[in-house]
Amino acid sequence: MAFRGYVPTCAHFGINDYYRASLPGAIRRNRVVAKAKKGNRINIIVECTEARKQGLTPSRYSTSKSRRNTPSRLEIKKYNPFLRRHTVHKEVR
């Protein structure tokens, strides 16, 4: 029963449908779920620099960037609704 690649199902455990929802997804679906490898894209947050200097509420946006193409901190122009204009937003760590 413990050979390589074996994934027990709910039927093997004798579990009815009431308890089935609390089991891990790999057992519920009767397949092995592979772990995703770490890619080059990461999620980042960019924050307004001009509002921060003025002591106002800085706007923040979430976006993704490529580690390979942009290893340094990202700096883009985005709209700040508090200042009502486009301003420079820098990546926050």
C-alpha positions as CSV (number, residue, x, y, z in Angstrom):
1,M,0.0,0.0,0.0
2,A,2.9,2.4,0.4
3,F,4.5,2.1,-3.0
4,R,5.7,5.2,-4.8
5,G,3.0,7.4,-6.4
6,Y,0.2,5.9,-4.3
7,V,-2.4,8.4,-3.2
8,P,-5.2,7.0,-1.0
9,T,-8.7,8.1,-1.8
10,C,-11.7,8.7,0.5
11,A,-12.9,5.2,-0.4
12,H,-9.7,3.7,1.0
13,F,-10.3,5.4,4.3
14,G,-14.0,4.6,4.5
15,I,-14.9,8.2,4.9
16,N,-18.4,9.5,4.0
17,D,-19.1,12.7,2.1
18,Y,-19.7,14.6,5.4
19,Y,-16.0,14.5,6.4
20,R,-14.7,14.6,2.8
21,A,-14.5,18.4,2.7
22,S,-12.0,18.6,5.5
23,L,-9.5,16.3,3.8
24,P,-6.5,17.6,1.8
25,G,-7.2,18.3,-1.8
26,A,-4.8,15.6,-3.1
27,I,-6.8,12.9,-1.3
28,R,-10.2,14.4,-2.3
29,R,-9.3,14.5,-6.0
30,N,-7.2,11.3,-6.0
31,R,-4.2,12.9,-7.6
32,V,-0.8,14.2,-6.5
33,V,-0.6,18.0,-6.5
34,A,2.8,19.2,-7.7
35,K,4.5,22.1,-5.9
36,A,4.9,25.1,-8.2
37,K,8.5,26.1,-8.8
38,K,9.6,29.6,-8.0
39,G,9.3,31.7,-11.1
40,N,10.9,34.9,-12.2
41,R,7.8,37.1,-11.6
42,I,7.1,38.5,-8.1
43,N,4.3,40.6,-6.7
44,I,5.3,44.0,-5.5
45,I,3.7,47.2,-4.1
46,V,4.5,50.6,-5.5
47,E,3.9,53.7,-3.4
48,C,3.6,57.4,-4.3
49,T,6.8,59.4,-3.4
50,E,5.4,62.9,-3.8
51,A,2.5,62.5,-1.3
52,R,4.9,61.0,1.2
53,K,7.1,64.1,1.0
54,Q,4.1,66.4,1.5
55,G,2.8,64.4,4.5
56,L,-0.4,63.3,2.7
57,T,-1.8,59.9,2.2
58,P,0.3,58.0,-0.3
59,S,-1.5,55.9,-2.9
60,R,-0.4,52.3,-3.3
61,Y,-0.7,49.9,-6.3
62,S,0.1,46.2,-6.4
63,T,1.7,44.9,-9.6
64,S,4.2,42.2,-10.6
65,K,7.7,42.5,-12.1
66,S,10.3,40.2,-13.6
67,R,13.3,39.5,-11.4
68,R,15.5,38.9,-14.4
69,N,14.6,42.0,-16.5
70,T,14.2,44.4,-13.5
71,P,16.5,43.5,-10.7
72,S,16.5,47.0,-9.3
73,R,13.6,48.8,-7.6
74,L,10.8,49.6,-10.0
75,E,9.8,53.3,-10.6
76,I,6.7,54.1,-12.6
77,K,4.2,56.9,-13.1
78,K,0.7,56.1,-11.7
79,Y,-2.3,58.2,-10.9
80,N,-2.6,59.4,-7.3
81,P,-6.3,60.0,-6.4
82,F,-5.4,62.0,-3.3
83,L,-3.3,64.5,-5.3
84,R,-5.5,64.1,-8.4
85,R,-2.6,63.8,-10.8
86,H,0.0,61.3,-12.1
87,T,3.0,61.0,-9.8
88,V,6.1,58.9,-9.5
89,H,5.5,55.6,-7.6
90,K,8.5,53.6,-6.3
91,E,8.7,50.0,-5.2
92,V,8.2,49.3,-1.4
93,R,10.1,46.5,0.2
